[in-house]
Amino acid sequence: MKPLDRSLVIALVCTTLLKLYLALAPEGSLDTAGFLDHLHKIRALGVDAYHVRGVFDNPFNSPPAMIHVIRFWGWLADTSGIPFRFWLRLPSVLSDVGSFLLVARWLTKLWPNKNHVGVLMCLVLCPTAILISGYHGNTDSVMIFLILLSIYLVETTWIAGLLFGLALCVKAVPLAFVPAIFLYLPTWRKRFIFFGIAILIFVICSLPYLAQDPKAILSTVFGYSSIYGKWGWTQLAVIISPDPTYLHGRFDVQGPHATFARILKLVTMVLIVGVSVWLNRAKSKPSLFIQCGLMTTILLFMAPGFGPQYLVWLVPFVVALGLRTTLLYYVTSGFLVIGQYACEAFASCFPLVLRLLIGFLCWLSLVAMILAYRRALKGSLRS
């Protein structure tokens, strides 16, 4: 093993140990307490957990397959004596290791003659991933790992479809990649196999809950819009028109702001479909790794709702854009999550103006990413 390669391994081991240490931390984001509350409601109510609000007036919006997983984490906590929060965070920590290995393979595959040690070291040390995977307490890192593995193995269609179905079992976000993957696959047979297996896996893993209450599951899981007014366009809307009203706590915005959120959703869907068609119109199609990175950037830039854990979606994809763009996103998103957790866990909040500035800088860094993707894709489509 080369010395530089060894340094990456050492850094990966150290950051993984740090994440495991954070996984045992007594504090965490509100999601950590929220998942524990979901466990109690699932044990008491089963599928009816979709009909009640959580401890923070939040809905249970995970796909039904996650009911099995959350129950399993609860069983591990009860039998091992190790807190539930550790088992909630552990899959994300392990997923980051897998995502790093996949990204390293992707970069070597796409640009075999380039030295990727710099961006890979940034990926290992990324503060956004360390805090979200090790401390936050959610499943976004797991979902992203499954997506990366699915698109990496897309030539083996049935395995890729199985992994995509598992990603859908974790979160509904992978639906944003459906147009790109559908158009990237070269034949209708491959499309049928990929999406047929993905749907089959989602249905099987969702039983019996999907059969018990499909209406509640579809409306709660696929109609969820997260927290309005904390990011990007919706934060600008709240600054212009303050004091939006909500139906449940911070969730389910009402009135003109709800209309604006629906418009953002519609525009996002149109953009994702349109860009997917544009990228896959030629015989020589860009790598799915690049395509899905752009779709993730568009999705996050247009997001009508926001949680800080969403920032981890882009962490493995941005390295394809080079060291400067990677550092720009990692630094701005890192400051954003540090400020968020310092405020929640230690009541040590940045001044409001500084928080707004950091948030908007992170959001606007996505514009630089979109432009970088445009340059990269324009060159690949011409070649």
C-alpha positions as CSV (number, residue, x, y, z in Angstrom):
1,M,0.0,0.0,0.0
2,K,1.3,3.4,-0.9
3,P,2.0,5.9,1.9
4,L,-0.8,8.3,0.7
5,D,-3.2,5.4,0.6
6,R,-2.2,4.4,4.1
7,S,-2.9,8.0,5.3
8,L,-6.4,7.7,3.9
9,V,-6.9,4.4,5.7
10,I,-5.6,5.8,9.0
11,A,-7.9,8.9,8.6
12,L,-10.9,6.7,7.8
13,V,-10.3,4.5,10.9
14,C,-9.9,7.6,13.1
15,T,-13.0,9.3,11.9
16,T,-15.0,6.1,12.2
17,L,-13.9,5.7,15.8
18,L,-14.9,9.3,16.4
19,K,-18.3,8.7,14.9
20,L,-18.7,5.6,17.1
21,Y,-17.8,7.7,20.1
22,L,-20.4,10.3,19.1
23,A,-23.0,7.5,18.6
24,L,-22.8,6.9,22.3
25,A,-23.2,10.5,23.2
26,P,-26.2,11.2,25.5
27,E,-27.2,14.2,23.5
28,G,-28.3,14.4,19.9
29,S,-30.5,16.2,17.5
30,L,-34.3,16.3,18.0
31,D,-34.5,13.3,15.6
32,T,-32.7,11.1,18.1
33,A,-35.5,11.7,20.7
34,G,-38.0,11.5,17.8
35,F,-37.0,8.0,16.7
36,L,-37.2,6.8,20.3
37,D,-40.7,8.2,20.6
38,H,-41.6,6.5,17.3
39,L,-40.4,3.2,18.8
40,H,-42.7,3.6,21.8
41,K,-45.6,4.4,19.5
42,I,-44.9,1.5,17.1
43,R,-44.8,-0.9,20.0
44,A,-48.1,0.4,21.3
45,L,-50.0,1.1,18.1
46,G,-48.3,-0.8,15.2
47,V,-49.3,0.7,11.9
48,D,-51.5,3.2,13.7
49,A,-48.3,5.1,14.5
50,Y,-48.9,6.8,11.2
51,H,-52.1,8.4,12.6
52,V,-50.6,10.1,15.7
53,R,-48.1,13.0,16.1
54,G,-44.7,12.5,17.7
55,V,-43.3,14.2,20.8
56,F,-42.4,17.3,18.8
57,D,-45.7,17.3,16.9
58,N,-43.8,15.5,14.1
59,P,-45.4,12.7,12.0
60,F,-43.9,9.2,11.6
61,N,-42.9,9.5,8.0
62,S,-40.5,6.6,7.5
63,P,-41.5,3.9,5.0
64,P,-43.3,0.9,6.6
65,A,-40.2,-1.3,6.2
66,M,-38.5,0.9,8.8
67,I,-41.0,-0.3,11.4
68,H,-39.3,-3.6,11.4
69,V,-35.9,-1.9,11.7
70,I,-36.9,0.4,14.5
71,R,-38.4,-2.6,16.4
72,F,-35.1,-4.4,15.9
73,W,-33.0,-1.5,17.2
74,G,-35.3,-1.4,20.2
75,W,-34.8,-5.1,20.8
76,L,-31.0,-4.7,20.5
77,A,-31.2,-1.9,23.1
78,D,-33.3,-4.0,25.5
79,T,-31.1,-7.1,25.2
80,S,-27.6,-5.5,25.1
81,G,-28.1,-2.6,27.5
82,I,-26.6,-0.3,24.9
83,P,-28.8,2.7,24.4
84,F,-31.3,2.9,21.5
85,R,-29.5,6.0,20.2
86,F,-26.3,4.0,19.5
87,W,-28.2,1.4,17.4
88,L,-30.0,4.2,15.5
89,R,-26.7,5.9,14.6
90,L,-24.5,2.8,14.0
91,P,-25.9,2.0,10.5
92,S,-25.1,5.5,9.3
93,V,-21.5,5.3,10.7
94,L,-21.0,2.0,8.8
95,S,-22.7,3.3,5.7
96,D,-20.1,6.2,5.5
97,V,-17.3,3.6,5.3
98,G,-19.1,1.9,2.4
99,S,-19.8,5.2,0.7
100,F,-16.1,6.2,0.9
101,L,-15.0,2.9,-0.7
102,L,-17.6,3.3,-3.5
103,V,-16.6,6.9,-4.2
104,A,-12.9,6.0,-4.3
105,R,-13.8,3.3,-6.9
106,W,-16.0,5.7,-8.9
107,L,-13.3,8.4,-9.1
108,T,-10.7,5.9,-10.2
109,K,-13.1,4.5,-12.8
110,L,-14.1,8.0,-14.1
111,W,-10.7,9.6,-14.1
112,P,-8.0,6.9,-13.8
113,N,-5.1,9.3,-14.5
114,K,-5.9,11.8,-11.8
115,N,-4.7,11.9,-8.2
116,H,-7.8,11.8,-6.0
117,V,-6.1,11.7,-2.6
118,G,-7.0,15.3,-1.8
119,V,-10.8,15.1,-2.4
120,L,-10.9,11.6,-0.7
121,M,-9.2,13.0,2.4
122,C,-11.8,15.8,2.4
123,L,-14.5,13.1,2.2
124,V,-13.0,11.2,5.1
125,L,-12.7,14.3,7.3
126,C,-15.9,16.0,6.2
127,P,-17.4,17.6,9.4
128,T,-20.9,17.4,7.9
129,A,-20.8,13.6,7.6
130,I,-19.1,13.2,11.0
131,L,-21.8,15.1,12.8
132,I,-24.8,13.9,10.9
133,S,-23.8,10.2,10.7
134,G,-22.3,10.0,14.2
135,Y,-24.4,12.4,16.2
136,H,-27.6,13.5,14.5
137,G,-29.6,10.2,14.6
138,N,-31.4,9.5,11.3
139,T,-31.2,7.2,8.3
140,D,-30.1,9.5,5.4
141,S,-26.5,8.2,5.3
142,V,-27.8,4.6,4.9
143,M,-30.1,5.7,2.1
144,I,-27.3,7.4,0.2
145,F,-25.0,4.4,0.6
146,L,-27.7,2.1,-0.9
147,I,-28.2,4.5,-3.8
148,L,-24.5,4.7,-4.5
149,L,-24.2,0.9,-4.4
150,S,-27.2,0.6,-6.7
151,I,-25.9,2.9,-9.4
152,Y,-22.4,1.5,-9.1
153,L,-23.8,-2.0,-9.9
154,V,-26.4,-0.8,-12.4
155,E,-25.0,-3.0,-15.1
156,T,-26.1,-6.0,-13.0
157,T,-29.7,-4.9,-13.3
158,W,-31.4,-7.2,-10.8
159,I,-28.9,-6.5,-8.0
160,A,-29.1,-2.8,-8.6
161,G,-32.9,-2.9,-8.6
162,L,-32.9,-4.8,-5.3
163,L,-30.6,-2.2,-3.7
164,F,-32.7,0.6,-5.0
165,G,-35.8,-1.0,-3.5
166,L,-33.9,-1.2,-0.2
167,A,-33.1,2.5,-0.4
168,L,-36.8,3.2,-0.9
169,C,-37.5,1.2,2.2
170,V,-35.3,3.7,4.1
171,K,-36.6,7.0,2.7
172,A,-38.7,8.2,-0.2
173,V,-35.9,10.5,-1.5
174,P,-34.6,7.9,-4.1
175,L,-37.7,8.7,-6.2
176,A,-35.8,11.8,-7.4
177,F,-33.4,9.5,-9.2
178,V,-36.0,7.4,-11.0
179,P,-36.2,9.5,-14.3
180,A,-32.3,9.5,-14.7
181,I,-32.0,5.8,-14.0
182,F,-35.0,4.9,-16.2
183,L,-33.6,6.8,-19.1
184,Y,-30.0,5.7,-18.5
185,L,-30.9,2.0,-18.8
186,P,-30.5,1.0,-22.4
187,T,-33.5,-1.4,-22.9
188,W,-37.0,-1.8,-21.8
189,R,-36.1,-5.3,-20.5
190,K,-33.5,-3.8,-18.1
191,R,-35.9,-1.1,-17.0
192,F,-38.6,-3.7,-16.3
193,I,-36.1,-5.8,-14.3
194,F,-34.7,-2.9,-12.3
195,F,-37.9,-1.2,-11.3
196,G,-39.9,-4.5,-11.1
197,I,-37.5,-5.9,-8.5
198,A,-37.3,-2.5,-6.7
199,I,-41.1,-2.3,-6.3
200,L,-41.2,-6.0,-5.3
201,I,-38.6,-5.5,-2.6
202,F,-40.3,-2.4,-1.3
203,V,-43.7,-4.2,-1.1
204,I,-42.3,-7.3,0.6
205,C,-40.3,-5.4,3.1
206,S,-43.3,-3.2,3.9
207,L,-45.6,-6.1,4.8
208,P,-47.8,-6.5,6.7
209,Y,-48.1,-2.7,7.4
210,L,-48.6,-1.7,3.7
211,A,-51.6,-4.1,3.4
212,Q,-53.1,-2.9,6.7
213,D,-53.2,0.8,6.0
214,P,-51.9,1.8,2.5
215,K,-53.7,5.1,2.5
216,A,-52.1,6.4,5.7
217,I,-48.7,5.2,4.6
218,L,-48.8,6.7,1.1
219,S,-50.1,10.1,2.3
220,T,-47.7,10.3,5.3
221,V,-44.5,8.9,3.7
222,F,-44.8,10.3,0.2
223,G,-46.6,13.5,1.1
224,Y,-44.2,14.6,3.8
225,S,-42.6,18.1,3.2
226,S,-40.3,18.5,6.2
227,I,-39.9,21.8,8.0
228,Y,-40.8,24.9,6.0
229,G,-39.0,28.3,6.2
230,K,-35.6,27.1,7.4
231,W,-33.7,26.9,4.1
232,G,-33.2,28.5,0.8
233,W,-36.3,29.7,-1.1
234,T,-38.7,29.1,1.8
235,Q,-36.4,31.0,4.2
236,L,-36.5,33.9,1.8
237,A,-40.3,33.7,1.6
238,V,-40.5,33.8,5.4
239,I,-38.2,36.9,5.6
240,I,-40.4,38.6,3.0
241,S,-43.7,37.4,4.5
242,P,-43.1,36.6,8.2
243,D,-45.1,34.5,10.6
244,P,-46.4,31.6,8.5
245,T,-49.1,29.5,10.1
246,Y,-48.7,25.7,10.7
247,L,-51.3,23.0,11.3
248,H,-49.0,21.0,13.6
249,G,-46.2,22.7,15.5
250,R,-43.5,23.4,12.9
251,F,-45.1,21.1,10.3
252,D,-47.7,21.4,7.6
253,V,-47.5,25.1,6.7
254,Q,-50.8,26.7,5.7
255,G,-52.0,29.6,3.5
256,P,-49.9,31.3,0.8
257,H,-46.7,29.7,2.1
258,A,-48.3,26.2,1.5
259,T,-49.0,27.3,-2.1
260,F,-45.4,28.4,-2.5
261,A,-44.2,25.0,-1.2
262,R,-46.4,23.2,-3.6
263,I,-45.1,25.3,-6.5
264,L,-41.5,24.5,-5.4
265,K,-42.3,20.8,-5.4
266,L,-43.8,21.0,-8.9
267,V,-40.9,23.0,-10.3
268,T,-38.4,20.5,-8.8
269,M,-40.2,17.6,-10.4
270,V,-40.2,19.3,-13.8
271,L,-36.5,20.2,-13.5
272,I,-35.5,16.7,-12.5
273,V,-37.4,15.1,-15.4
274,G,-36.3,17.7,-17.9
275,V,-32.6,17.5,-16.9
276,S,-32.8,13.7,-17.0
277,V,-34.1,13.8,-20.5
278,W,-31.4,16.2,-21.6
279,L,-28.6,14.2,-20.1
280,N,-29.7,10.8,-21.6
281,R,-30.8,11.9,-25.0
282,A,-27.4,11.0,-26.6
283,K,-26.1,7.5,-27.2
284,S,-23.0,8.3,-25.0
285,K,-24.6,9.0,-21.6
286,P,-22.9,10.6,-18.6
287,S,-22.0,8.4,-15.7
288,L,-25.0,7.8,-13.3
289,F,-22.7,9.0,-10.5
290,I,-22.5,12.4,-12.1
291,Q,-26.2,12.5,-13.0
292,C,-27.4,11.5,-9.6
293,G,-25.1,14.1,-8.0
294,L,-26.7,16.8,-10.2
295,M,-30.2,15.6,-9.3
296,T,-29.4,15.7,-5.6
297,T,-28.1,19.2,-6.0
298,I,-31.2,20.4,-7.7
299,L,-33.4,18.6,-5.1
300,L,-31.6,20.3,-2.2
301,F,-31.5,23.7,-3.9
302,M,-35.2,23.7,-4.5
303,A,-36.3,22.0,-1.3
304,P,-39.6,23.2,0.1
305,G,-38.7,21.7,3.4
306,F,-35.5,21.2,5.2
307,G,-33.7,19.3,8.0
308,P,-29.9,19.6,8.5
309,Q,-29.5,15.8,7.9
310,Y,-30.4,16.5,4.2
311,L,-26.9,18.1,3.8
312,V,-25.3,14.6,3.9
313,W,-27.0,13.7,0.7
314,L,-24.5,15.6,-1.3
315,V,-21.4,14.7,0.7
316,P,-20.3,11.7,-1.5
317,F,-21.3,13.2,-4.8
318,V,-19.6,16.6,-4.7
319,V,-16.1,15.1,-4.8
320,A,-16.6,14.5,-8.5
321,L,-16.5,18.3,-9.0
322,G,-12.9,18.8,-7.7
323,L,-11.2,20.0,-4.6
324,R,-12.4,23.6,-4.5
325,T,-16.1,22.9,-4.9
326,T,-15.8,20.0,-2.4
327,L,-14.2,22.3,0.2
328,L,-16.7,25.0,-0.5
329,Y,-19.6,22.7,0.3
330,Y,-18.0,20.9,3.2
331,V,-17.0,24.1,5.0
332,T,-20.3,25.9,4.6
333,S,-22.4,22.9,5.4
334,G,-20.1,22.0,8.3
335,F,-20.5,25.4,9.9
336,L,-24.3,25.1,9.4
337,V,-24.6,21.8,11.2
338,I,-22.1,22.8,13.9
339,G,-24.2,25.9,14.6
340,Q,-27.4,23.9,14.6
341,Y,-26.2,21.2,17.1
342,A,-24.4,23.7,19.4
343,C,-27.7,25.6,19.7
344,E,-29.8,22.4,20.3
345,A,-27.5,20.5,22.6
346,F,-25.7,23.2,24.5
347,A,-28.0,26.3,24.1
348,S,-25.0,28.1,22.6
349,C,-26.5,29.6,19.5
350,F,-24.8,31.8,16.9
351,P,-26.3,35.2,16.6
352,L,-29.3,35.2,14.3
353,V,-27.6,37.3,11.6
354,L,-24.6,34.9,11.5
355,R,-26.9,31.8,11.4
356,L,-28.8,33.3,8.4
357,L,-25.6,34.2,6.7
358,I,-24.1,30.7,7.1
359,G,-27.4,29.1,5.9
360,F,-27.6,31.3,2.8
361,L,-23.9,30.8,2.0
362,C,-24.4,27.0,2.2
363,W,-27.5,27.2,0.0
364,L,-25.8,29.4,-2.6
365,S,-22.8,27.1,-2.7
366,L,-25.2,24.8,-4.5
367,V,-25.3,27.3,-7.4
368,A,-21.5,26.8,-7.8
369,M,-22.1,23.0,-7.8
370,I,-24.8,23.2,-10.5
371,L,-22.5,25.4,-12.7
372,A,-19.6,22.9,-12.1
373,Y,-21.9,20.0,-13.0
374,R,-23.0,21.9,-16.1
375,R,-19.4,22.4,-17.2
376,A,-18.5,18.8,-16.6
377,L,-21.6,17.4,-18.3
378,K,-21.3,19.7,-21.3
379,G,-17.8,18.4,-21.9
380,S,-18.8,14.8,-21.5
381,L,-21.9,15.2,-23.8
382,R,-19.7,16.7,-26.5
383,S,-17.0,14.0,-26.3
